[in-house]
Amino acid sequence: MAAMVEASIDCIATDPPYELGFMGRSWDKSGIANDAAMWREAFRVLKPGGILVAFSHARTYHRMVCAIEDAGFEIRDQIMWLYGSGFPKGGNRDGKGSCLKPAHEPIVVARKPLIGSVAANEAMYGTGAINIDACRIHSDDALGGTYTVKRLKPGATLDKTGGNWRPTDGVEYHGEMKPGRWPANIVHDGSDEVLAGFPAHAGGAAPASGSTRTDGFKSRAMAGSMNGISTPAPFYGDTGSAARFFYCAKASKSDRDEGLDHLDPQAFVQFQTGNGESGAASSLSEGRETQYRNIHPTVKPEGLMRWLVRLYTPPGGTVLDPFTGSGSTGKAAVLEGLDFIGCELTDEYIPIARARIAAAELRVADVPPPSPQLGLFEDAA
């Protein structure tokens, strides 16, 4: 970043080290994420009004955020990514343990101070405003499917005759509907554990995990359909449920390994974040061994990264990731029509990042991927 032009970046979206000594990795215990000097370089290259979004861990988030604030950023928000697939740490000894099961990751949202008002800053630099309409929450975002989303026609009212809400003047469909819900600072993965934490109706109790909700949310989430109007909720399909927040599952195997057919799969034990006792057996939860071509341990999902860069980057702008890893931010930026600059120090991750970003470029160009035997991704820029 020290070699980059000042005020040349529109948005920084990154997943820096959590500084926990994760799985004994040296890159996760350097202290760089808590170094205000590093974040001052990020501040320098960002345009006025530009947004920084950075992931962290619940236990070390405060250190990173203080360093970001000390570098000159304004802390604007915290996005919570909720998920159900974390493992408890520290074991269970006679009904006792040392910590809770992880179920969220915090994401700081920080802004380089504006010059003048939001409107004046945006007119001069293109930054400062958030792309709300491009990231509103529709039912397809919330549930992961494609639906016929219904709303009232202009001037129509609702009649509750017989205990059921029904429109008195018909409905209109998705193409003419209002834009959807204002994006919130919660993202969820759609897992049973997360969904069970939200009531099916406003003010209602949450059903048990795996049960069918009275508003049909669970079945709609699985089947990908939304039919009829039984309550006011189906206009967005989200009253009292997790559907009112952006939905994004953790990175799938196909997401992680896209563009890596030229690499051999490797046995990989996917652990959750350890407890900081680097190298100690107690610092690792039980993991699930599988075969991955992308051997980076903390891959962020494409959908989540696309939503974040689309929300905070001006159309056609440039996204920077100072901790590129296996290239999830770069992949998302390409798919959103944005320019991307990435920095990565770990040699084994660089070819993986380049290949995944190159695969995204082929998707944008609607070009089929090459044969793995051709090895076209090995030196992809």
C-alpha positions in Angstrom: 0.0 0.0 0.0 2.9 2.4 0.6 3.6 2.3 -3.1 0.0 3.1 -4.1 -1.3 6.5 -5.1 -3.1 8.5 -2.4 -6.9 8.6 -2.6 -7.0 6.1 -5.5 -9.3 3.4 -3.9 -13.1 3.5 -3.6 -13.6 0.7 -1.1 -11.5 -1.6 1.0 -13.1 -5.0 1.7 -10.9 -7.5 3.6 -10.6 -10.4 5.9 -7.4 -9.7 7.9 -5.8 -12.1 10.3 -7.8 -12.6 13.5 -4.6 -12.6 15.6 -5.4 -15.9 17.3 -2.6 -18.1 16.2 -5.1 -20.0 14.1 -4.0 -23.6 13.6 -0.5 -22.5 14.3 -0.3 -20.3 11.2 2.3 -17.6 11.5 0.2 -15.2 9.5 -2.4 -15.2 12.2 -0.2 -14.0 15.0 1.9 -11.2 13.6 -0.2 -8.4 15.1 -0.7 -6.7 11.7 -4.5 -6.5 12.0 -4.1 -4.5 15.3 -1.4 -2.2 13.9 -2.6 1.4 13.4 0.3 2.1 11.1 -1.0 -0.5 8.6 -4.5 1.0 8.7 -3.1 4.5 8.2 -1.8 3.3 4.8 -5.3 2.0 4.1 -6.7 5.3 5.1 -4.2 7.2 2.9 -5.0 5.2 -0.3 -8.8 5.4 0.2 -10.7 8.3 -1.2 -12.5 10.7 1.1 -15.8 9.1 2.1 -14.5 5.7 1.1 -15.7 2.7 3.1 -13.6 0.0 4.8 -15.2 -3.3 5.7 -13.1 -5.8 7.6 -14.0 -9.1 9.3 -12.7 -10.2 12.7 -13.3 -12.6 15.5 -15.5 -11.9 18.5 -12.6 -12.1 20.9 -10.2 -9.8 19.0 -12.5 -7.5 17.1 -12.1 -4.6 19.6 -8.3 -4.5 19.1 -8.7 -4.2 15.3 -11.4 -1.6 15.5 -9.4 0.6 17.9 -6.4 0.4 15.5 -8.7 1.4 12.6 -10.2 4.3 14.6 -6.7 5.4 15.7 -5.7 5.5 12.0 -8.3 8.2 11.4 -11.4 6.3 10.3 -14.9 7.0 11.6 -16.5 3.8 12.9 -19.9 3.7 11.2 -21.4 0.3 11.9 -20.9 -3.3 12.8 -22.4 -6.1 10.6 -23.0 -9.4 12.2 -22.7 -12.5 10.1 -24.7 -15.2 11.9 -24.1 -18.9 11.1 -24.9 -22.3 12.6 -21.8 -24.4 11.7 -19.3 -23.4 14.3 -17.7 -25.9 16.7 -17.5 -25.4 20.5 -13.9 -25.0 21.7 -12.2 -26.3 24.8 -14.1 -29.6 25.0 -16.7 -30.8 27.5 -15.3 -32.0 30.9 -17.9 -33.2 33.4 -20.5 -30.9 31.8 -18.2 -27.9 31.9 -16.2 -26.1 29.2 -14.2 -23.0 28.7 -16.1 -21.1 26.0 -19.3 -21.0 23.9 -19.9 -22.3 20.4 -19.0 -19.6 17.8 -22.1 -18.5 15.8 -21.1 -15.1 14.4 -18.4 -13.0 12.9 -18.3 -9.2 13.4 -17.6 -7.0 10.4 -16.5 -3.4 11.1 -17.8 -0.7 8.7 -15.5 2.4 8.8 -15.4 5.5 6.7 -12.7 7.9 5.8 -14.1 11.3 6.8 -16.1 13.2 4.2 -15.0 16.5 2.6 -18.2 18.6 3.1 -21.6 16.9 2.9 -22.3 13.4 1.6 -23.7 14.9 -1.6 -20.7 17.2 -2.1 -18.2 14.4 -1.4 -20.0 12.0 -3.8 -20.0 14.7 -6.5 -16.2 15.2 -6.2 -15.0 11.6 -5.5 -17.9 9.3 -6.2 -17.7 8.0 -2.6 -19.6 8.6 0.6 -23.0 7.3 -0.2 -24.2 3.6 0.3 -25.8 1.8 -2.6 -29.0 1.0 -0.7 -31.3 0.2 -3.7 -28.7 -2.1 -5.2 -28.7 -4.2 -2.0 -32.3 -4.1 -0.7 -33.5 -7.4 0.8 -36.0 -9.2 -1.4 -37.4 -12.6 -0.6 -35.0 -14.2 -3.1 -32.0 -12.7 -1.3 -33.4 -13.8 2.1 -34.3 -17.3 1.2 -31.9 -18.2 -1.6 -34.5 -18.9 -4.3 -36.5 -17.3 -7.0 -40.1 -16.4 -6.2 -43.2 -14.7 -7.4 -43.3 -11.9 -4.8 -46.7 -10.2 -4.5 -47.7 -6.8 -3.3 -50.8 -4.7 -3.2 -51.9 -2.7 -6.2 -51.9 1.1 -5.6 -54.9 2.1 -3.7 -55.8 -1.5 -2.7 -56.6 -2.3 1.0 -56.5 -5.4 3.1 -59.6 -7.2 4.3 -59.4 -9.5 7.3 -62.7 -11.2 6.8 -62.7 -14.7 8.2 -59.4 -14.1 10.0 -57.3 -14.0 6.7 -55.7 -11.0 5.2 -56.6 -10.7 1.6 -56.2 -7.8 -0.9 -59.4 -6.2 -2.1 -58.1 -5.1 -5.5 -55.6 -7.8 -6.6 -51.9 -7.9 -6.6 -48.9 -6.8 -8.7 -45.8 -8.9 -9.2 -42.1 -8.6 -8.7 -41.4 -6.4 -11.7 -43.5 -3.6 -10.3 -43.0 -4.2 -6.6 -41.4 -1.7 -4.2 -37.6 -2.1 -4.0 -37.6 -4.3 -0.9 -36.4 -3.9 2.7 -33.6 -1.5 3.6 -30.5 -3.6 4.1 -29.8 -4.3 7.8 -26.5 -4.9 9.7 -27.3 -8.6 10.1 -26.4 -11.4 7.6 -27.4 -15.0 8.2 -26.5 -18.4 6.7 -30.0 -19.9 6.6 -29.1 -22.8 8.9 -31.7 -24.4 11.2 -29.9 -23.0 14.3 -30.0 -19.5 13.0 -33.6 -19.6 11.7 -34.8 -21.1 15.0 -33.5 -18.0 16.7 -36.0 -15.8 14.9 -39.8 -15.8 15.6 -42.1 -16.9 12.8 -44.3 -13.8 13.4 -43.7 -10.5 15.0 -43.8 -11.0 18.7 -44.1 -14.8 18.3 -41.9 -17.4 19.8 -39.2 -19.1 17.7 -40.0 -22.8 16.8 -37.7 -25.6 17.5 -34.9 -26.2 15.0 -36.0 -28.2 12.0 -39.8 -27.6 12.6 -42.2 -26.1 10.1 -43.1 -22.5 10.8 -46.7 -21.4 10.9 -46.0 -18.9 8.2 -44.3 -21.5 5.9 -40.9 -19.8 6.1 -39.0 -23.0 6.7 -40.7 -24.9 3.8 -40.3 -21.9 1.5 -36.6 -21.6 2.4 -36.1 -25.2 1.4 -38.5 -25.5 -1.5 -38.0 -22.1 -3.1 -41.6 -21.1 -3.6 -43.9 -18.4 -2.3 -47.5 -18.8 -3.1 -50.7 -17.0 -2.0 -51.3 -14.3 0.5 -52.4 -15.4 4.0 -51.0 -12.5 6.1 -49.4 -9.1 5.4 -46.0 -10.9 5.6 -45.9 -12.5 2.0 -45.5 -9.1 0.4 -41.9 -9.5 1.5 -42.3 -13.0 3.1 -40.4 -11.9 6.2 -42.5 -10.8 9.2 -40.6 -11.6 12.3 -38.3 -14.0 10.6 -34.7 -14.1 9.4 -35.9 -13.6 5.9 -35.8 -9.8 6.5 -32.0 -10.0 6.6 -29.6 -10.8 3.8 -29.1 -14.6 3.3 -25.7 -16.1 2.6 -24.5 -19.6 3.4 -20.8 -20.3 4.2 -18.5 -20.9 1.2 -19.5 -24.2 -0.6 -16.9 -26.6 -2.0 -17.8 -25.4 -5.6 -17.3 -21.8 -4.5 -14.0 -22.4 -2.9 -12.6 -24.6 -5.7 -14.0 -22.7 -8.8 -11.2 -22.3 -11.4 -8.9 -24.7 -9.6 -9.5 -27.9 -11.7 -5.8 -27.8 -12.7 -4.8 -28.3 -9.1 -4.8 -31.6 -7.2 -7.3 -32.0 -4.3 -5.6 -32.2 -0.9 -6.8 -33.6 2.3 -7.8 -30.6 4.4 -9.2 -30.5 8.0 -11.5 -27.5 8.2 -11.3 -26.3 11.8 -13.0 -23.4 13.3 -11.0 -20.6 14.9 -8.9 -21.9 17.8 -8.6 -20.5 21.3 -5.2 -18.9 20.8 -3.1 -21.6 22.3 -1.0 -21.9 19.1 0.0 -25.5 18.4 -1.8 -26.9 21.4 -4.2 -29.7 20.8 -6.8 -27.9 22.9 -6.8 -24.9 20.6 -8.4 -26.9 17.8 -12.0 -28.1 17.7 -12.8 -31.3 16.0 -12.7 -30.7 12.3 -14.1 -32.5 9.2 -11.5 -33.8 6.8 -12.4 -33.3 3.1 -10.7 -32.9 -0.2 -10.2 -29.3 -1.4 -8.1 -27.7 -4.1 -8.4 -24.4 -2.3 -6.5 -25.1 0.9 -7.0 -21.6 2.5 -8.7 -22.2 5.9 -11.0 -19.1 6.1 -12.6 -18.7 2.7 -15.4 -16.2 2.7 -18.5 -17.0 0.5 -19.0 -15.3 -2.9 -22.5 -14.1 -2.1 -21.5 -12.3 1.0 -18.5 -10.6 -0.6 -20.5 -9.6 -3.6 -23.2 -8.0 -1.4 -20.6 -6.1 0.6 -18.6 -4.7 -2.4 -21.9 -3.8 -4.2 -23.2 -2.0 -1.1 -20.1 0.1 -0.4 -18.4 0.6 -3.8 -19.5 3.1 -6.4 -20.4 1.5 -9.8 -17.3 0.9 -11.8 -15.1 1.7 -8.8 -11.9 0.0 -7.5 -11.9 -2.4 -4.5 -8.7 -3.1 -2.5 -8.1 -6.2 -0.4 -4.8 -5.9 1.6 -5.2 -9.5 2.8 -6.3 -11.2 -0.4 -5.9 -14.9 0.8 -7.5 -17.1 -1.8 -9.1 -14.2 -3.7 -12.7 -14.2 -2.5 -12.9 -10.3 -2.6 -11.3 -10.2 -6.0 -13.7 -12.8 -7.3 -16.7 -10.8 -6.0 -15.4 -7.5 -7.4 -15.0 -9.0 -10.9 -18.5 -10.4 -10.8 -19.9 -7.0 -9.7 -18.1 -5.2 -12.6 -15.6 -3.5 -10.3 -11.8 -3.2 -10.6 -9.7 -5.0 -8.0 -6.3 -4.7 -6.4 -5.1 -7.4 -4.0 -2.1 -7.9 -1.8 -1.0 -11.3 -0.5 2.3 -12.4 1.2 1.7 -16.2 1.5 3.1 -17.8 -1.7 0.8 -20.9 -1.6 -2.3 -18.7 -1.8 -1.3 -16.4 -4.7 -1.9 -18.9 -7.6 -5.2 -20.0 -6.0 -6.4 -16.3 -5.8 -5.3 -15.6 -9.4 -7.0 -18.7 -10.7 -10.3 -18.0 -8.9 -10.3 -14.4 -10.1 -9.6 -15.5 -13.6 -12.5 -18.0 -13.5 -14.8 -15.1 -12.4 -13.6 -13.1 -15.4 -14.6 -16.0 -17.7 -18.0 -16.1 -16.1 -18.5 -12.4 -16.7 -17.4 -12.8 -20.3 -19.7 -15.9 -20.6 -16.7 -18.0 -21.7 -16.6 -21.7 -20.6 -13.6 -22.6 -18.4 -10.6 -24.2 -20.2 -9.7 -27.9 -19.9 -7.7 -28.5 -16.7 -4.9 -30.0 -18.8 -4.3 -26.7 -20.5 -3.2 -25.1 -17.2 -4.3 -21.7 -18.3 -4.9 -20.4 -14.8 -1.5 -21.1 -13.5 -0.1 -17.7 -14.5 -3.3 -15.8 -14.7 -2.9 -12.2 -13.9 
